Amino acid sequence: MTMDRSTSASGDAATVGVVGGGIFGTTAAIRLAEAGYDVHLYEKADDVLSATSWSNQFRLHRGYHYPRSTLTARQCRNAERAFEEEYPEAVVGSGSHYYCIAAEDSKTTGSEFVSFCEEVGLEYEYETPAVVDPDPIDLSVRVPERRIDPVRLKERCRSRLAGADVDLYLDHRVDDVAALDHDYVVVATYAHLNSVLPPDSSLRRSYRFELCEKPVVELPPAFAETSVVVMDGPFMCVDPYGRTDRFLLDNVVHAVHDSMQGREPDFDDEYDPLLNRGVIEDPAPTAFDTFVAHGSTFFPGVTDADHLGSMFTIRTVLPDVEETDARPTLVEQDGNTFVVLSGKIPSAVTAADELRRRMRADE
Ligand SMILES: Cc1cc2nc3c(=O)[nH]c(=O)nc-3n(C[C@H](O)[C@H](O)[C@H](O)COP(=O)(O)OP(=O)(O)OC[C@H]3O[C@@H](n4cnc5c(N)ncnc54)[C@H](O)[C@@H]3O)c2cc1C
């Protein structure tokens, strides 16, 4: 539904080119089109939400994961409701969610975690899930966090794009946004933000890139509908995979096959056929056995995991955030060009609204 019309100097609707059809670019395209802009969305793959937005842990972060960055925690908490209103079918409310603090080597103690929850206004109750060995755990709390169903999210994005009248160009790689003829350009290409910006753009910057593996597994029935994060540092988590009976494993250390800092990701060619291709059965490079060996310290039942395959993608974060583990979503602007660095998925809607606000302020 068009609510009003944002116009260019000629009196026509101002045009916006959005580059990158992940959850951030797609949401920006939808909401800007609904606000009256003439929006063109360019995606180099043959579908929207096919890169990192299709290969992640699908946790609808409320903030619990970030006790060392209250900025990130607050951003998640503030963004959650808007995300749910935009994509209600994609939010899975069933299941039990737990956060545990490891007794050793954690960067946050149990009491610090409780203080953090109180400070940010995050609800919790003391409870240890049956699948967790309580011995290596300092604290375990049950929390009202939820997860994302990637299939429903993609379906909803496709239908919202069509309904909002966005001009969608799939299989369309943009090499340089300077060649696009639009009143505004939004760059939402996540691991490739710099590659589409002109060499002299003030928006170019260094990032830290991590090549991540995300194993998809079947687990014993005791894990059904149970999501557990062990924190805070070199630990792991187990989450149901959308509305399937499968699970996603994560491990802060062992999920990362390689990492680097720079303008563009540059990893071994052997990963090219694996990256952002969905679940790869029996991948040659895999850290699955290490996930299990390490994870069994906290989740004894994980030794019975059946490895169905792994997803591979590139995480893109600000450099030098190891101390805080911050994952902020940033909207930066140089003239009529905007760059969106995504932190966590719920902030896709608030980032889109920030873009709309800044474009309005320019008119
Ligand atoms: C391992 C891992 C786990 C995560 N877990 C969670 C989680 O549980 N919850 C959460 O909220 N967040 C999580 N995140 C973060 C979240 O997944 C990302 O922030 C988010 O999905 C990125 O969305 P995006 O739209 O910015 O990028 P993407 O989904 O990567 O989309 C960018 C798009 O740009 C396209 N593109 C690139 N270059 C060009 C070009 N030149 N021309 C045209 N198109 C181009 C790509 O094909 C791609 O489709 C996780 C991230 C990782 C890596």
The ligand as an SDF file (V2000), in Angstrom:
LIG
                    3D

 53 58  0  0  0  0  0  0  0  0999 V2000
   27.2330  -17.9710   11.0080 C   0  0  0  0  0  0  0  0  0  0  0  0
   26.2570  -16.8460   11.2380 C   0  0  0  0  0  0  0  0  0  0  0  0
   25.2090  -16.9990   12.1440 C   0  0  0  0  0  0  0  0  0  0  0  0
   24.3280  -15.9390   12.3690 C   0  0  0  0  0  0  0  0  0  0  0  0
   23.2750  -16.1470   13.2090 N   0  0  0  0  0  0  0  0  0  0  0  0
   22.3570  -15.1730   13.3610 C   0  0  0  0  0  0  0  0  0  0  0  0
   21.2010  -15.3790   14.1490 C   0  0  0  0  0  0  0  0  0  0  0  0
   20.9880  -16.4630   14.7180 O   0  0  0  0  0  0  0  0  0  0  0  0
   20.3150  -14.3480   14.2590 N   0  0  0  0  0  0  0  0  0  0  0  0
   20.5160  -13.1420   13.6680 C   0  0  0  0  0  0  0  0  0  0  0  0
   19.6940  -12.2460   13.8340 O   0  0  0  0  0  0  0  0  0  0  0  0
   21.5980  -12.9170   12.9140 N   0  0  0  0  0  0  0  0  0  0  0  0
   22.5050  -13.9070   12.7200 C   0  0  0  0  0  0  0  0  0  0  0  0
   23.5940  -13.6810   11.9350 N   0  0  0  0  0  0  0  0  0  0  0  0
   23.7230  -12.4040   11.2520 C   0  0  0  0  0  0  0  0  0  0  0  0
   22.7510  -12.3380   10.0770 C   0  0  0  0  0  0  0  0  0  0  0  0
   22.6310  -13.6070    9.4730 O   0  0  0  0  0  0  0  0  0  0  0  0
   23.2240  -11.3330    9.0470 C   0  0  0  0  0  0  0  0  0  0  0  0
   23.4700  -10.0870    9.6830 O   0  0  0  0  0  0  0  0  0  0  0  0
   22.1800  -11.0930    7.9680 C   0  0  0  0  0  0  0  0  0  0  0  0
   21.6030  -12.2950    7.4890 O   0  0  0  0  0  0  0  0  0  0  0  0
   22.8050  -10.3630    6.8140 C   0  0  0  0  0  0  0  0  0  0  0  0
   21.7660   -9.9330    5.9750 O   0  0  0  0  0  0  0  0  0  0  0  0
   22.1250   -9.0080    4.7470 P   0  0  0  0  0  0  0  0  0  0  0  0
   20.8670   -8.7580    4.0090 O   0  0  0  0  0  0  0  0  0  0  0  0
   22.9090   -7.8300    5.2030 O   0  0  0  0  0  0  0  0  0  0  0  0
   23.1700   -9.8890    3.8930 O   0  0  0  0  0  0  0  0  0  0  0  0
   22.9560  -11.1380    2.9130 P   0  0  0  0  0  0  0  0  0  0  0  0
   21.8370  -11.9930    3.3430 O   0  0  0  0  0  0  0  0  0  0  0  0
   24.2850  -11.7690    2.7470 O   0  0  0  0  0  0  0  0  0  0  0  0
   22.5100  -10.4440    1.5730 O   0  0  0  0  0  0  0  0  0  0  0  0
   23.4100   -9.6760    0.7860 C   0  0  0  0  0  0  0  0  0  0  0  0
   23.0000   -9.9040   -0.6550 C   0  0  0  0  0  0  0  0  0  0  0  0
   23.7670   -9.0530   -1.5070 O   0  0  0  0  0  0  0  0  0  0  0  0
   23.9700   -9.7600   -2.7180 C   0  0  0  0  0  0  0  0  0  0  0  0
   25.0800   -9.1370   -3.4230 N   0  0  0  0  0  0  0  0  0  0  0  0
   26.3910   -9.0850   -3.0530 C   0  0  0  0  0  0  0  0  0  0  0  0
   27.1090   -8.4020   -3.9540 N   0  0  0  0  0  0  0  0  0  0  0  0
   26.2480   -7.9910   -4.9180 C   0  0  0  0  0  0  0  0  0  0  0  0
   26.3960   -7.2300   -6.1040 C   0  0  0  0  0  0  0  0  0  0  0  0
   27.5910   -6.7520   -6.5020 N   0  0  0  0  0  0  0  0  0  0  0  0
   25.2970   -6.9780   -6.8660 N   0  0  0  0  0  0  0  0  0  0  0  0
   24.0830   -7.4630   -6.5020 C   0  0  0  0  0  0  0  0  0  0  0  0
   23.8780   -8.2020   -5.3800 N   0  0  0  0  0  0  0  0  0  0  0  0
   24.9550   -8.4470   -4.5860 C   0  0  0  0  0  0  0  0  0  0  0  0
   24.2530  -11.1790   -2.2560 C   0  0  0  0  0  0  0  0  0  0  0  0
   24.0480  -12.1150   -3.2970 O   0  0  0  0  0  0  0  0  0  0  0  0
   23.2590  -11.3310   -1.1090 C   0  0  0  0  0  0  0  0  0  0  0  0
   22.0420  -11.9040   -1.5140 O   0  0  0  0  0  0  0  0  0  0  0  0
   24.4970  -14.7250   11.6920 C   0  0  0  0  0  0  0  0  0  0  0  0
   25.5320  -14.5720   10.7720 C   0  0  0  0  0  0  0  0  0  0  0  0
   26.4000  -15.6160   10.5380 C   0  0  0  0  0  0  0  0  0  0  0  0
   27.5010  -15.4620    9.5230 C   0  0  0  0  0  0  0  0  0  0  0  0
  1  2  1  0
  2  3  1  0
  2 52  2  0
  3  4  2  0
  4  5  1  0
  4 50  1  0
  5  6  2  0
  6  7  1  0
  6 13  1  0
  7  8  2  0
  7  9  1  0
  9 10  1  0
 10 11  2  0
 10 12  1  0
 12 13  2  0
 13 14  1  0
 14 15  1  0
 14 50  1  0
 15 16  1  0
 16 17  1  0
 16 18  1  0
 18 19  1  0
 18 20  1  0
 20 21  1  0
 20 22  1  0
 22 23  1  0
 23 24  1  0
 24 25  2  0
 24 26  1  0
 24 27  1  0
 27 28  1  0
 28 29  2  0
 28 30  1  0
 28 31  1  0
 31 32  1  0
 32 33  1  0
 33 34  1  0
 33 48  1  0
 34 35  1  0
 35 36  1  0
 35 46  1  0
 36 37  1  0
 36 45  1  0
 37 38  2  0
 38 39  1  0
 39 40  1  0
 39 45  2  0
 40 41  1  0
 40 42  2  0
 42 43  1  0
 43 44  2  0
 44 45  1  0
 46 47  1  0
 46 48  1  0
 48 49  1  0
 50 51  2  0
 51 52  1  0
 52 53  1  0
M  END
$$$$
